[in-house]
């Protein structure tokens, strides 16, 4: 075998080994958003929604990921619980669980919201899927008693199931007109980016 050919084979092997060492997890990891209109991208072009912005921002950070949209506008925790099994198709490395906003807007009993999220987290844990639980806060017009019962759901369940809590999905965006659409409830493209930028460190830590 000619020496030049052997030399080329050695160079290729060295390059391949170097790439393997530098990028040990070359296969892209899959993130599933499982929520409502806030993560489904209501009122926005696809490129401006949470899913697309999250994938783009993670890619800019060097993460090899595929972000799948498993969110449904208008969904409640009851709806999410009912559709969870058939949404969890294929390999999923991380679920961003973002549900409960519509429960609060409709004044659903916080006990029901708690039971539904508890069941969803139990099912995800049984599948061995890492979870980032996105917290919600009750609207102030529902009163302090409702707010206390509702707001405690997320930290309580995060502790119970040993999952990471992102305390408030709309942190830095809620009640800021320049970061929301006309309805005052859904973030605009700028608001989505604020949320994504704040959440990405949590996601990167969990992907490791």
N, C-alpha and C positions, 0 to 999 in steps of 0.2 A: 504494500500500500504506500503510495507516494507520501513523503514527509510533509509536503504542503497540505495534503488532504487531512492528515492526522492533526496538523497544527490547527486547521480550521475547525475540526471537530472539538478539539480541546477548548478553543475560544468560545464556541457555541455553548459547550457544557458549563464553562465558567460564567458566562452571561446568564444562562438559565438559573444556575445556582444562586447568583447574586440577586436576581429578580425574586426568587423564592424567599430568600432571606429578608429582602427589603419589603416584600408584600406577602407575608405569610398567609393572609386570608384573602386571596385574590378573588374568591367567589363572592359576588355581591350578596349582602344580607337584605332580607325582606322586612320592611316595616309596614304594619297595617294600621291605618287610622280607623278607629271604631267609635263613631260618634254621631253628631247631628249636623245641622246646617253650618255650624262654626268651623268644622273641619271638612265638610262637603264642598265648601266654596260657594255658598249661596250668594247670588247677585254679582258674581265676579266671573271674568273670563278664566278659562282653565289654567292659563299660565300664571294668573294672579292668586289662585286659591292656595289654601294651606298645604295641600299635597305637593303641588308643583314647587312652591317656594321652599318647602322643607327639603325636597330632594335636591334642588339646585344649591341651597345653602350648605347642606351636608357634603355635596360633591366638591364645593369650593374649599371645604375643610379637609378634603382628602379621603372622605369616607366613600366606600363603594356600596351603595345601597339602591334598592328599588322600593319606592314608597307606593303602596297600594291604597286606594280609596275604598274603605268599607263603611263609610258614613252615609247617613240618609237624612236629608233635611226634614225637620219636623219630628224626628224620632225622640221617643222618651226612653227611660231606662227599661220600662216594660217591653217596648218594641225591640230594643237592643237585646234583651234577654231572650226574646222569642226567636230572633233571627241569628243568634250567635253561632249555633252549630253549623249552619250551611254557609256562613261567611268565612269560617276558618278552614279554607281549602288550601292545599299545598303547604309548603314549608314557610313558617312565619317565625322570625327571630325576635321581633318586638312588636307589641301592641300598644298604641297610644289610645287609652280609653278616655273618651271625652263625652260623657252623657250626664244629664241631670238638669241642664238649663231649661228645657221645655217642661220638666216636672215642676220646677219652681214657678215658671211663668203661669202654669195652669193651677198652681196651688195644690199639687198632689201631696198627699200625706207623706211627710218625710220618712215615716216608717216603711212605706212601700218602696220609696226610692232606695233606702238602705238595703232592703231585702233583695231588690233586683240587682243592685251593684255587687252585693255580697255573692250572689249566685254567679254572676258573670266572672268575678275574680276567682271564685272557686273553680269554675270550668277552665279558665286560662291556666291556673296553677296546675291542674291535673294534666294539662297538655304540655307542661313544662315551658310555657311561653313567658318570656320576660315582659313585664308590664310597666308602663309609665302612666300613672293615674293622674288625670288632669282635674283639679278641683274646681268647684263652682261655688258661687255665693248667692244667697237668696236675695231677691229684690227688696229694698227697704220698705216698700209699701205693704208687705205682708206681715210686718210687725216683728218685735224682738223675739217672741217665743218661737215663731216659725223659723226665723233666721238662726236661732241658737240650735234648734233641732236639725235643720238642714245643713248648716255650715259644718257641723261636727262630723257629718257622715264620712267625708273624704279622709281626714287625718285618722279617724278611728279605723276605717277599713284598710288604709295603707299600712297601719301598724299591725292589724290583725293578720293580713296576708303577706306581710313582709315585702311590699312593693314600694317603689319610689313614688313619692308624691310631688307633683308640680302644683303648688298651692292654689293658684287661681289662673285658669286658662286665659282670661281677659286682662290679666295684670298689665298695667301701663296703657291700656286701650279703652277700658270701660269708661263711659261718661265723658269721653274726649271727642267732640264733634269732628275735628279734623282727621280722626283716625277711624271714623265709623261711616257707614252708609246712612242714607236719609232716615231710615227707620230707627237709628240710634241703638240698634241691637247687634247688628252684624258688622264686623270690621271691614273697612275698605282695603285696597291693595297695600297701602302704607301701614295700616293697622296689622294686617296679616304678617308683614315683614317684621314688625316690632315683636309680635308673639313668637315667630319662628326664631328670631335672633336670641330671644331670652330662653327658649326651650332647647335649642341645639346643644348647649353644654350638657344638659341632662341626658339627651339622646346619645351623644358621643360616649359618655361615661358608661351607659348601659350597653352599648354595642361592644365595648371592650370586654 
